[in-house]
């Protein structure tokens, strides 16, 4: 089974002491809990698990009406609505979903108008009871500045910061990647990879290379 075939669920998400609260908040959104944060903003570096959690929410909430889209997809839909003079219908369609999952929210300074357009439509959907989750990429250095900016765009957002797994979590990822590729790794190799590699993507790439070489 390839990495692409692994179900991105809450069960397969490797959390640590810093991310357990984030996972719990995502579960609350999926379950439409009354205490679920709305909107929930997932932030973190590339490969920290933002997309994984969006998939996990959609998977757990599959009995509900869920929309998952990227900034590019939203832009195409919005442009089509504007060209067809159908913007009201576009807003109403967003509001029909129980949960809207938005990936790759643009946070660069040069995309201010795009940010405002996306946040305005998501806020309107939220006002009708739709649960909104927005994921965006940011480094730890940029995080505070990005949070300040997004507070102007979203009403009372809850920021959930994702970090890379700790060593114990990386051991789990190494074993899982090896099992997925039917590669047998000794305990010393697993420990070396877990301590030397920092991100899930690096682990996947390293185990893939070992699978080719063995």
C-alpha positions as CSV (number, residue, x, y, z in Angstrom):
1,X,0.0,0.0,0.0
2,X,1.4,3.4,-1.0
3,X,1.4,6.5,1.2
4,X,-1.4,7.9,-1.0
5,X,-3.6,4.9,0.0
6,X,-3.3,5.5,3.7
7,X,-6.6,6.9,5.1
8,X,-6.1,10.3,6.5
9,X,-8.1,9.9,9.7
10,X,-7.8,10.9,13.3
11,X,-6.6,7.4,14.1
12,X,-3.6,7.7,11.8
13,X,-2.7,11.2,12.9
14,X,0.4,11.1,15.1
15,X,0.0,13.7,17.8
16,X,2.1,14.9,20.7
17,X,1.6,16.8,23.9
18,X,1.5,20.1,21.9
19,X,-1.0,19.0,19.3
20,X,-3.5,16.8,21.2
21,X,-5.7,19.9,22.0
22,X,-5.7,20.7,18.3
23,X,-6.8,17.2,17.3
24,X,-9.6,17.4,20.0
25,X,-10.8,20.7,18.5
26,X,-10.9,19.2,15.0
27,X,-12.9,16.2,16.3
28,X,-15.4,18.7,17.9
29,X,-15.9,20.4,14.5
30,X,-16.4,17.0,12.8
31,X,-19.0,16.0,15.4
32,X,-20.7,19.4,15.1
33,X,-20.3,19.8,18.9
34,X,-21.8,22.9,20.4
35,X,-18.5,23.8,22.0
36,X,-16.5,23.4,18.7
37,X,-14.4,26.5,17.8
38,X,-15.8,28.4,14.8
39,X,-13.9,29.4,12.9
40,X,-10.9,27.1,13.6
41,X,-7.7,28.2,12.0
42,X,-5.0,25.5,11.6
43,X,-1.5,27.0,11.3
44,X,1.9,25.4,11.0
45,X,4.8,24.6,8.7
46,X,4.6,22.4,5.6
47,X,4.2,18.8,6.5
48,X,2.9,19.4,10.1
49,X,-0.4,17.7,9.4
50,X,-2.9,20.5,8.4
51,X,-4.2,18.7,5.4
52,X,-4.3,15.5,7.3
53,X,-6.6,17.0,9.8
54,X,-8.9,18.5,7.1
55,X,-9.2,15.1,5.5
56,X,-9.8,13.5,9.0
57,X,-12.6,16.0,9.7
58,X,-14.2,15.2,6.3
59,X,-13.9,11.5,6.9
60,X,-15.4,11.5,10.3
61,X,-18.2,13.9,9.2
62,X,-19.0,12.0,6.0
63,X,-22.7,11.7,7.1
64,X,-22.9,15.5,6.9
65,X,-22.6,17.9,4.0
66,X,-18.9,18.9,3.8
67,X,-17.1,21.1,1.3
68,X,-13.3,21.1,1.1
69,X,-11.6,23.5,-1.2
70,X,-8.3,25.3,-1.8
71,X,-7.8,29.0,-2.5
72,X,-7.4,28.3,-6.2
73,X,-10.6,26.4,-6.3
74,X,-12.4,29.1,-4.4
75,X,-11.0,31.7,-6.8
76,X,-12.3,29.9,-9.9
77,X,-15.8,29.4,-8.3
78,X,-16.0,33.1,-7.3
79,X,-14.8,34.3,-10.7
80,X,-17.4,32.1,-12.4
81,X,-20.1,33.5,-10.1
82,X,-19.1,37.1,-10.8
83,X,-19.0,36.5,-14.6
84,X,-22.5,34.9,-14.4
85,X,-23.8,37.7,-12.1
86,X,-24.6,34.9,-9.7
87,X,-22.8,36.0,-6.5
88,X,-25.9,35.7,-4.3
89,X,-26.4,32.1,-5.4
90,X,-22.7,31.4,-4.7
91,X,-23.1,32.7,-1.1
92,X,-26.3,30.7,-0.6
93,X,-24.5,27.5,-1.8
94,X,-21.7,28.0,0.7
95,X,-24.3,28.4,3.5
96,X,-25.9,25.0,2.6
97,X,-22.9,23.1,3.9
98,X,-22.6,21.9,7.5
99,X,-18.8,22.2,7.4
100,X,-16.5,24.1,5.1
101,X,-12.8,23.1,5.1
102,X,-10.5,25.7,3.4
103,X,-6.9,24.7,2.6
104,X,-4.0,26.9,1.7
105,X,-5.4,30.2,2.8
106,X,-3.3,32.9,1.2
107,X,-1.4,35.0,3.8
108,X,1.1,36.9,1.7
109,X,0.9,40.7,1.8
110,X,0.2,40.9,-1.9
111,X,-3.1,39.0,-1.7
112,X,-5.1,41.4,0.5
113,X,-8.1,41.5,-1.7
114,X,-8.2,37.7,-2.1
115,X,-8.0,37.4,1.7
116,X,-10.9,39.8,2.2
117,X,-13.1,38.1,-0.4
118,X,-12.5,34.6,1.0
119,X,-13.0,35.6,4.6
120,X,-16.1,37.6,3.9
121,X,-17.8,34.6,2.2
122,X,-16.7,32.2,4.9
123,X,-17.9,34.5,7.6
124,X,-21.3,34.7,5.9
125,X,-21.5,31.0,5.7
126,X,-20.5,30.7,9.4
127,X,-23.3,33.2,10.4
128,X,-25.8,30.6,9.1
129,X,-24.4,27.8,11.3
130,X,-21.8,26.4,9.0
131,X,-18.6,25.2,10.8
132,X,-15.5,26.7,9.2
133,X,-12.0,25.4,9.3
134,X,-9.1,27.3,7.6
135,X,-5.6,25.9,7.2
136,X,-2.6,28.1,6.3
137,X,1.1,27.7,6.1
138,X,3.3,29.8,8.3
139,X,6.7,29.6,10.0
140,X,7.2,30.2,13.7
141,X,8.9,33.5,12.9
142,X,5.9,34.8,11.0
143,X,3.2,33.3,13.2
144,X,2.4,36.3,15.4
145,X,2.3,38.7,12.5
146,X,0.0,36.3,10.6
147,X,-2.3,35.9,13.6
148,X,-2.7,39.7,13.9
149,X,-3.6,40.0,10.3
150,X,-6.1,37.2,10.3
151,X,-7.8,38.5,13.4
152,X,-8.9,41.4,11.3
153,X,-10.3,39.1,8.7
154,X,-12.1,36.5,10.9
155,X,-14.4,37.2,13.8
156,X,-13.1,35.6,17.0
157,X,-10.9,32.9,15.4
158,X,-9.4,30.1,17.4
159,X,-5.8,29.5,16.3
160,X,-4.5,26.0,16.5
161,X,-0.8,25.6,16.0
162,X,0.6,22.3,14.7
163,X,4.2,21.2,15.2
164,X,6.2,18.4,13.9
165,X,6.1,15.1,15.9
166,X,8.5,14.5,18.7
167,X,11.0,11.6,18.7
168,X,8.4,9.1,20.0
169,X,6.0,10.2,17.2
170,X,8.7,10.0,14.6
171,X,9.4,6.4,15.6
172,X,5.7,5.6,15.0
173,X,6.0,7.2,11.6
174,X,9.1,5.3,10.6
175,X,7.6,2.0,11.6
176,X,4.4,2.8,9.7
177,X,6.2,3.9,6.6
178,X,8.3,0.7,6.7
179,X,5.2,-1.5,7.1
180,X,3.5,0.3,4.3
181,X,6.4,-0.6,2.0
182,X,7.0,-4.0,3.4
183,X,10.5,-3.0,4.5
184,X,12.1,-4.6,7.5
185,X,14.1,-2.2,9.6
186,X,16.1,-3.0,12.7
187,X,15.5,-1.1,15.9
188,X,18.8,0.8,15.5
189,X,17.8,2.0,12.0
190,X,14.4,3.1,13.3
191,X,16.0,5.0,16.1
192,X,18.5,6.6,13.9
193,X,15.9,7.8,11.4
194,X,13.6,9.0,14.2
195,X,16.3,11.1,15.8
196,X,18.0,12.3,12.7
197,X,14.9,13.3,10.6
198,X,12.6,16.1,11.6
199,X,9.5,16.0,9.5
200,X,7.0,13.3,8.3
201,X,7.9,14.0,4.7
202,X,11.6,13.5,5.3
203,X,10.8,10.2,7.0
204,X,8.6,9.0,4.1
205,X,11.3,9.9,1.6
206,X,14.1,8.2,3.6
207,X,12.1,5.0,4.0
208,X,11.2,5.1,0.3
209,X,14.9,5.2,-0.6
210,X,15.6,2.3,1.7
211,X,12.8,0.3,0.1
212,X,14.4,0.8,-3.3
213,X,17.9,-0.1,-2.1
214,X,16.9,-3.3,-0.3
